[in-house]
Amino acid sequence: MEHVPTRMDLDEEERQCFGNLLGKRALALGVESPNKYPHPGGKGVPPQGGKEEYRGKSGTSSDQLLHKVAKALIVQSDYLSRLQSDHTVIFTFRNGDGPQLMVPLLHEVAANWRDQRSKGKVTKSLKQTLLQYVTAEIITRVTTFASDQSAQAKAQEMGWVTSDLEYNYLDWNAEEQRLVPRQEGTLTQDQVLADARRLKTLLKEQELIIKFSAARNAQPDSTSETATLVLELSLQIPAAAEAMAIFRKWFASSALLLLSLRLKPARPERSPLIKEIQEAVGW
């Protein structure tokens, strides 16, 4: 008999994708978690007093050993950050309530998925459903744009497309305070559509997607003009290399602006905790 997910199952999957972007909506998971850290002076806190320095068999003091462990942790963290950038894509959507903006549409897709999943009619995960919807929207909007002469004229004025209606790659110009086309490189409509259709097929493999969720700093009531979601693909799945090759083609492409979306690679960056450790050890 097929398992019908409970409300708590659905809550958890929706929370994994949207995180804080869910806002204050009541979920079954809305139970306060116990205090992560024990109260000072509570159980497990060592008594205050003199400190006896420990030395291992090599004669290394505990402070020296801790210093070496901290350095090893920084090296390991840097390696993992570089590894992560090979299979991580940053989605940045323009925020707001406009009819063409994607974040409200993603919430609608999630609501429909939740309803169907609670009835046992859907087997796909929410993250897979959302990604396939985004890919389908790329196909729809690129196709629609190809027959909309008014939109094409406006896009040419803004530098999004060439006179041959090929999509430019755009970079931010700090002096002009706007996106400007690169001197080289474009994508044709046929290229975008072919890659989008192929990607939609690749995304049918659920194991390909490790995570597709809101960035940690995303807030539901934020006045920020953008909303960021992070996609991580599994390196264990052969299709990952092909999927990442498609995403790389789309980095900074104006074609995604039809969805008010920009894609970029994840940059290796030390977390605040690792930076704090680095400052502490002076390394």
Backbone torsions as a table, in degrees:
resi	resn	phi	psi	omega
1	MET	NA	131.9	-177.6
2	GLU	-70.3	135.5	-179.7
3	HIS	-73.8	127.0	174.9
4	VAL	-96.3	118.8	-175.0
5	PRO	-63.4	144.6	177.2
6	THR	-81.3	170.6	178.4
7	ARG	-60.1	-37.9	-179.3
8	MET	-66.3	-37.1	176.0
9	ASP	-59.9	-44.8	-178.5
10	LEU	-68.2	-39.6	177.2
11	ASP	-57.6	-46.9	-176.2
12	GLU	-63.7	-42.3	-178.4
13	GLU	-68.6	-38.2	178.5
14	GLU	-68.6	-38.5	179.2
15	ARG	-65.6	-36.9	179.7
16	GLN	-62.0	-34.6	-179.0
17	CYS	-81.9	-46.3	-171.7
18	PHE	-98.7	-19.2	178.5
19	GLY	52.2	-131.5	-178.2
20	ASN	-69.1	-13.5	178.4
21	LEU	-66.5	-13.6	176.8
22	LEU	-68.6	-21.0	-179.8
23	GLY	72.8	-144.3	-173.5
24	LYS	-96.6	13.8	-179.2
25	ARG	-58.8	134.5	-177.7
26	ALA	-72.0	127.2	176.9
27	LEU	-123.4	161.5	179.2
28	ALA	-63.5	-23.1	-178.9
29	LEU	-81.2	-0.2	-173.5
30	GLY	-69.6	56.0	177.6
31	VAL	-114.4	129.0	-178.5
32	GLU	-61.6	131.4	177.2
33	SER	-79.5	149.9	179.8
34	PRO	-63.1	156.8	-179.1
35	ASN	-57.1	124.4	-175.6
36	LYS	-68.7	-31.2	-175.8
37	TYR	-114.0	136.9	-180.0
38	PRO	-67.3	151.6	179.1
39	HIS	-67.0	138.8	179.0
40	PRO	-53.0	131.3	179.7
41	GLY	88.5	-2.5	-178.2
42	GLY	-83.2	-166.0	-177.2
43	LYS	-62.7	135.8	176.6
44	GLY	92.5	-5.7	179.9
45	VAL	-87.3	123.4	-177.6
46	PRO	-66.6	146.4	179.3
47	PRO	-65.3	146.0	178.4
48	GLN	-75.6	153.6	178.6
49	GLY	149.7	-160.7	-177.8
50	GLY	-67.1	148.9	-177.8
51	LYS	-112.8	124.0	178.8
52	GLU	-97.0	120.3	-176.3
53	GLU	-71.4	132.5	-179.5
54	TYR	-95.9	138.9	175.4
55	ARG	-126.0	132.9	178.9
56	GLY	-80.6	-173.3	-177.5
57	LYS	-63.5	-28.9	-178.7
58	SER	-81.3	-4.0	-177.9
59	GLY	86.8	3.0	179.9
60	THR	-76.7	131.2	179.1
61	SER	-73.3	162.3	-179.9
62	SER	-62.6	-37.9	178.9
63	ASP	-65.1	-41.8	178.7
64	GLN	-65.6	-40.3	179.6
65	LEU	-64.8	-42.5	178.5
66	LEU	-62.2	-38.0	178.6
67	HIS	-62.9	-41.9	179.3
68	LYS	-68.7	-38.4	177.8
69	VAL	-62.3	-40.9	179.5
70	ALA	-62.7	-42.7	178.3
71	LYS	-64.0	-41.3	178.4
72	ALA	-63.3	-36.6	179.3
73	LEU	-65.2	-39.7	178.7
74	ILE	-65.1	-44.5	179.5
75	VAL	-61.3	-44.7	-179.4
76	GLN	-64.3	-40.1	180.0
77	SER	-64.4	-42.0	178.6
78	ASP	-62.6	-39.5	179.3
79	TYR	-64.7	-44.7	-179.7
80	LEU	-65.2	-35.2	177.7
81	SER	-64.2	-42.6	178.0
82	ARG	-65.9	-39.8	178.9
83	LEU	-64.2	-41.1	-178.9
84	GLN	-63.0	-36.9	-177.5
85	SER	-64.2	-20.4	-180.0
86	ASP	-73.9	-16.9	-176.3
87	HIS	-137.5	24.6	-178.1
88	THR	-124.9	136.7	179.7
89	VAL	-126.4	135.4	179.0
90	ILE	-100.1	121.2	176.8
91	PHE	-100.2	122.9	177.6
92	THR	-118.9	108.9	-180.0
93	PHE	-97.6	144.9	171.9
94	ARG	-71.1	133.9	-174.5
95	ASN	-88.6	159.9	176.6
96	GLY	135.3	-168.4	-175.9
97	ASP	-118.7	16.1	-179.8
98	GLY	-63.5	151.9	-176.6
99	PRO	-63.7	-22.9	-178.5
100	GLN	-97.1	-3.4	-177.5
101	LEU	-79.6	147.4	-168.2
102	MET	-86.0	-32.7	-174.3
103	VAL	-59.9	-47.0	175.9
104	PRO	-60.5	-36.2	178.6
105	LEU	-66.9	-37.3	177.7
106	LEU	-64.3	-37.0	176.4
107	HIS	-64.7	-38.2	178.0
108	GLU	-65.6	-41.6	177.6
109	VAL	-61.3	-41.8	-179.9
110	ALA	-64.5	-39.8	179.6
111	ALA	-64.7	-42.0	178.4
112	ASN	-66.7	-42.5	177.6
113	TRP	-59.0	-43.4	-179.1
114	ARG	-60.7	-44.0	-179.8
115	ASP	-63.0	-47.0	-178.3
116	GLN	-69.6	-36.9	-179.1
117	ARG	-68.0	-36.5	179.8
118	SER	-65.8	-21.8	178.6
119	LYS	-95.2	3.6	179.3
120	GLY	74.2	20.1	-176.7
121	LYS	-95.8	-7.4	-178.2
122	VAL	-128.4	134.0	178.8
123	THR	-109.2	-15.0	-179.0
124	LYS	-73.5	149.6	175.5
125	SER	-72.1	163.4	179.3
126	LEU	-65.8	-43.0	-178.5
127	LYS	-62.8	-37.2	177.2
128	GLN	-68.1	-40.8	178.9
129	THR	-62.4	-44.4	-179.1
130	LEU	-64.9	-43.8	-178.9
131	LEU	-65.9	-40.5	178.9
132	GLN	-67.4	-31.9	176.6
133	TYR	-67.0	-44.6	178.2
134	VAL	-58.8	-43.4	-179.8
135	THR	-64.3	-40.7	178.0
136	ALA	-64.0	-36.4	178.2
137	GLU	-67.0	-34.4	175.9
138	ILE	-60.6	-46.7	-180.0
139	ILE	-61.0	-47.1	-177.8
140	THR	-62.5	-46.6	-174.3
141	ARG	-75.2	-34.6	176.2
142	VAL	-66.6	-40.6	178.4
143	THR	-64.6	-43.6	178.9
144	THR	-64.2	-41.4	-179.7
145	PHE	-60.5	-33.6	-176.5
146	ALA	-64.5	-20.9	-179.1
147	SER	-112.7	7.7	-177.9
148	ASP	-107.6	94.7	-175.3
149	GLN	-66.2	-33.1	178.6
150	SER	-64.6	-45.2	179.0
151	ALA	-65.4	-36.7	179.7
152	GLN	-64.3	-42.7	-179.8
153	ALA	-63.3	-41.6	179.0
154	LYS	-66.4	-39.5	179.7
155	ALA	-64.6	-36.4	177.7
156	GLN	-66.9	-39.8	177.7
157	GLU	-61.0	-36.1	-177.9
158	MET	-84.7	-6.0	179.1
159	GLY	83.7	13.0	-179.7
160	TRP	-72.7	-38.7	-176.7
161	VAL	-128.7	159.7	176.9
162	THR	-84.4	177.9	177.2
163	SER	-65.2	-21.4	176.6
164	ASP	-91.4	10.3	179.2
165	LEU	61.8	35.9	171.3
166	GLU	-96.1	142.8	-174.6
167	TYR	-80.1	127.0	178.2
168	ASN	-80.4	160.0	165.6
169	TYR	-92.7	134.5	-173.6
170	LEU	-117.9	138.6	175.9
171	ASP	-124.9	151.3	-178.6
172	TRP	-76.7	128.5	177.2
173	ASN	-104.5	112.2	-175.4
174	ALA	-65.7	-35.5	-178.8
175	GLU	-69.2	-43.8	-179.0
176	GLU	-86.3	-12.1	-179.2
177	GLN	56.4	46.2	177.7
178	ARG	-160.8	168.4	176.2
179	LEU	-81.4	131.7	179.7
180	VAL	-124.4	147.0	-178.5
181	PRO	-71.1	146.1	173.7
182	ARG	-72.2	161.6	-179.4
183	GLN	-73.5	-27.7	-176.2
184	GLU	-130.1	151.4	172.2
185	GLY	92.8	126.1	175.0
186	THR	-145.8	168.1	173.0
187	LEU	-125.4	132.8	176.6
188	THR	-81.3	163.2	177.3
189	GLN	-60.6	-41.7	-179.4
190	ASP	-62.2	-37.8	178.6
191	GLN	-64.6	-45.4	-179.4
192	VAL	-62.2	-45.9	-178.1
193	LEU	-65.4	-42.3	-179.8
194	ALA	-63.6	-43.2	179.6
195	ASP	-67.6	-38.8	-180.0
196	ALA	-64.9	-42.0	178.8
197	ARG	-65.9	-38.7	178.7
198	ARG	-67.1	-42.0	-179.6
199	LEU	-63.4	-40.1	179.1
200	LYS	-59.8	-37.1	176.8
201	THR	-68.2	-43.8	-179.5
202	LEU	-61.7	-35.6	-176.6
203	LEU	-73.0	-5.0	175.9
204	LYS	-68.9	-19.3	178.5
205	GLU	-83.6	103.4	-172.6
206	GLN	-59.7	-35.4	-176.7
207	GLU	-67.0	-12.4	-179.2
208	LEU	-67.9	-32.3	-172.3
209	ILE	-98.7	112.1	175.6
210	ILE	-80.1	-45.1	-176.0
211	LYS	-153.3	141.3	167.4
212	PHE	-143.8	97.7	-170.8
213	SER	-148.8	162.3	179.9
214	ALA	-64.2	145.3	177.1
215	ALA	-61.0	155.5	-174.9
216	ARG	-60.8	-29.6	-176.3
217	ASN	-90.9	7.8	-179.8
218	ALA	-70.9	134.9	-179.2
219	GLN	-127.1	138.1	-176.2
220	PRO	-65.3	-35.2	-176.4
221	ASP	-103.2	19.2	-176.8
222	SER	-68.8	145.9	176.3
223	THR	-89.8	7.3	179.8
224	SER	-59.9	145.4	-179.9
225	GLU	-79.2	-8.6	-177.1
226	THR	-131.8	158.2	173.1
227	ALA	-128.0	131.4	-174.2
228	THR	-112.1	131.3	173.1
229	LEU	-122.1	147.1	-175.8
230	VAL	-114.6	128.1	177.5
231	LEU	-108.4	130.2	173.8
232	GLU	-123.0	128.6	178.2
233	LEU	-103.1	152.6	-179.7
234	SER	-82.3	126.4	177.3
235	LEU	-73.3	-11.5	-179.2
236	GLN	-79.7	-14.8	-177.3
237	ILE	-97.3	125.7	-177.7
238	PRO	-55.5	-31.6	-177.7
239	ALA	-69.1	-14.1	-175.9
240	ALA	-61.0	-41.0	-178.3
241	ALA	-63.1	-42.4	179.8
242	GLU	-68.1	-41.1	178.9
243	ALA	-63.6	-43.0	179.8
244	MET	-66.2	-33.5	178.1
245	ALA	-63.1	-37.2	178.0
246	ILE	-68.9	-45.6	179.3
247	PHE	-60.2	-38.9	-179.7
248	ARG	-63.7	-35.3	176.3
249	LYS	-61.8	-29.8	-174.9
250	TRP	-90.5	-7.7	178.2
251	PHE	-58.4	122.1	177.6
252	ALA	67.2	13.8	178.8
253	SER	-79.6	138.9	179.6
254	SER	-69.6	-16.9	179.4
255	ALA	-58.2	-34.7	-178.3
256	LEU	-75.3	-16.2	177.7
257	LEU	-68.4	-16.1	173.7
258	LEU	-64.6	-18.5	175.1
259	LEU	-107.0	9.8	-172.9
260	SER	54.9	45.3	-174.7
261	LEU	-130.7	140.1	171.6
262	ARG	-125.0	137.0	175.8
263	LEU	-110.2	142.8	175.4
264	LYS	-150.8	158.9	178.7
265	PRO	-75.8	156.8	174.2
266	ALA	-76.2	130.8	179.5
267	ARG	-93.2	131.8	176.3
268	PRO	-57.6	122.1	-176.9
269	GLU	-147.7	138.5	179.4
270	ARG	-74.8	138.1	179.0
271	SER	-71.1	160.3	178.0
272	PRO	-54.8	-37.3	-179.8
273	LEU	-65.7	-44.5	179.4
274	ILE	-65.6	-37.7	176.6
275	LYS	-62.7	-37.6	179.1
276	GLU	-66.4	-40.6	177.2
277	ILE	-64.8	-41.6	179.4
278	GLN	-60.1	-43.5	178.7
279	GLU	-65.7	-35.9	-177.5
280	ALA	-66.7	-38.0	-177.9
281	VAL	-91.4	-6.6	178.5
282	GLY	64.7	44.2	-174.0
283	TRP	-130.3	NA	NA
